[in-house]
Amino acid sequence: MAYFNRYRGNKYGNTKINGYDSKAEARRGRELEALEAAGEICGLRRQVKFSLIPAQYEYNGVYLRGPLKGEPKRGKLIERECAYYADFVYTDKDGETIVEDVKGFETDSFKIKKKLMLYVYGIRVQTIKGGRNGR
């Protein structure tokens, strides 16, 4: 097992700035805020949750009385929900919803979630290069 020093900083070496998770994300956030102020885009939102796969529970029969009559009982949690949090979501001039994620590099987890976003929601996530390699 590798030694983990919890005081060495973030896992990916990024620095949180003004409520953003990285300098690159803060830079892109300022750009998008300026575009929104100029009327180029609208409805800018940050850290928007998209549920990709719901939580999965054991089956424990059906409620017979109470407020959930006829609904299936939730048993023990087997698998947690798989969700994707987009860095930015906004609407462009054409009325199209744009989902952006600022990445220094794409992790395997992100690649899978990007594919699931296309499959489940029909949304292509736009990756904005940031960090040390994408200055």
C-alpha positions as CSV (number, residue, x, y, z in Angstrom):
1,M,0.0,0.0,0.0
2,A,1.4,3.4,-1.0
3,Y,2.1,6.0,1.7
4,F,-0.3,8.9,1.5
5,N,0.6,12.2,3.0
6,R,-2.6,14.2,3.4
7,Y,-0.7,17.5,3.8
8,R,1.0,17.4,0.5
9,G,-1.9,19.0,-1.4
10,N,-4.4,18.0,-4.0
11,K,-4.3,14.6,-5.7
12,Y,-3.8,16.2,-9.2
13,G,-1.7,19.2,-8.0
14,N,-4.4,21.9,-8.7
15,T,-5.0,24.9,-6.5
16,K,-8.5,26.0,-5.5
17,I,-9.1,29.7,-6.4
18,N,-12.2,31.8,-5.7
19,G,-14.5,28.8,-5.3
20,Y,-13.2,27.1,-8.4
21,D,-11.4,23.7,-8.3
22,S,-8.4,24.9,-10.3
23,K,-6.8,27.9,-11.8
24,A,-7.8,26.8,-15.3
25,E,-11.4,26.3,-14.2
26,A,-11.4,29.8,-12.7
27,R,-9.9,31.3,-15.9
28,R,-12.6,29.6,-18.0
29,G,-15.3,30.7,-15.5
30,R,-14.3,34.3,-15.9
31,E,-14.4,34.0,-19.7
32,L,-17.9,32.5,-19.6
33,E,-19.1,35.1,-17.1
34,A,-17.9,37.8,-19.5
35,L,-19.7,36.1,-22.4
36,E,-22.9,36.0,-20.4
37,A,-22.6,39.7,-19.5
38,A,-22.1,40.5,-23.2
39,G,-25.2,38.5,-24.1
40,E,-23.4,35.8,-26.1
41,I,-24.6,33.0,-23.8
42,C,-27.2,32.7,-21.0
43,G,-28.1,30.5,-18.1
44,L,-24.6,29.9,-16.9
45,R,-24.5,27.3,-14.1
46,R,-21.6,25.7,-12.3
47,Q,-21.1,22.1,-10.9
48,V,-24.4,20.7,-12.4
49,K,-25.2,17.1,-11.4
50,F,-26.2,14.6,-14.0
51,S,-27.3,11.2,-12.7
52,L,-25.9,8.5,-15.0
53,I,-26.8,5.3,-13.1
54,P,-29.1,5.3,-10.2
55,A,-28.3,3.7,-6.8
56,Q,-29.1,0.0,-6.7
57,Y,-30.8,-1.7,-3.7
58,E,-31.7,-5.2,-2.7
59,Y,-35.4,-6.0,-3.2
60,N,-37.3,-6.4,0.0
61,G,-40.9,-6.9,-1.2
62,V,-43.6,-4.2,-1.4
63,Y,-45.0,-1.8,1.1
64,L,-48.5,-2.9,2.1
65,R,-49.7,0.3,3.9
66,G,-48.5,3.8,4.6
67,P,-47.6,6.6,2.3
68,L,-45.7,4.4,-0.2
69,K,-48.4,1.7,-0.5
70,G,-47.7,-0.5,-3.5
71,E,-44.2,0.9,-3.9
72,P,-41.2,-1.5,-3.7
73,K,-39.3,-1.4,-0.4
74,R,-35.7,-0.4,-0.5
75,G,-33.4,-2.9,1.0
76,K,-29.7,-2.7,1.6
77,L,-27.7,-0.5,-0.7
78,I,-25.8,-2.6,-3.2
79,E,-24.2,0.0,-5.5
80,R,-24.1,3.8,-5.1
81,E,-25.3,6.2,-7.7
82,C,-22.9,7.1,-10.5
83,A,-23.1,10.8,-11.2
84,Y,-21.2,13.3,-13.3
85,Y,-20.7,16.9,-12.2
86,A,-20.2,19.2,-15.1
87,D,-18.0,22.3,-14.5
88,F,-20.2,24.6,-16.6
89,V,-23.6,24.3,-18.3
90,Y,-25.0,27.1,-20.4
91,T,-27.2,27.9,-23.4
92,D,-25.6,29.4,-26.5
93,K,-27.1,31.8,-29.0
94,D,-28.8,29.0,-31.0
95,G,-30.6,27.7,-27.9
96,E,-28.4,24.7,-27.6
97,T,-27.3,23.4,-24.1
98,I,-23.5,23.3,-23.8
99,V,-21.8,21.2,-21.2
100,E,-18.1,21.9,-20.5
101,D,-15.4,20.3,-18.3
102,V,-12.0,21.8,-17.8
103,K,-9.3,19.1,-17.6
104,G,-5.6,19.1,-17.4
105,F,-5.8,15.5,-18.7
106,E,-8.6,13.0,-19.1
107,T,-8.8,10.3,-16.4
108,D,-10.3,6.8,-17.3
109,S,-13.2,7.7,-15.0
110,F,-13.9,10.9,-16.9
111,K,-13.7,9.1,-20.3
112,I,-16.4,6.6,-19.2
113,K,-18.7,9.3,-17.8
114,K,-18.3,11.3,-21.0
115,K,-19.5,8.3,-23.0
116,L,-22.4,7.8,-20.5
117,M,-23.4,11.4,-20.9
118,L,-23.8,10.9,-24.7
119,Y,-25.6,7.6,-24.2
120,V,-28.0,8.6,-21.4
121,Y,-28.6,12.3,-22.2
122,G,-27.5,12.7,-25.8
123,I,-25.1,15.4,-24.7
124,R,-21.5,15.6,-26.0
125,V,-19.3,17.0,-23.2
126,Q,-16.8,19.6,-24.5
127,T,-13.4,19.2,-22.8
128,I,-11.5,22.5,-22.3
129,K,-7.7,21.9,-22.0
130,G,-6.3,23.5,-18.8
131,G,-3.6,22.9,-16.3
132,R,0.1,22.7,-17.0
133,N,-0.2,21.2,-20.5
134,G,-3.0,23.4,-21.8
135,R,-2.1,26.9,-20.7
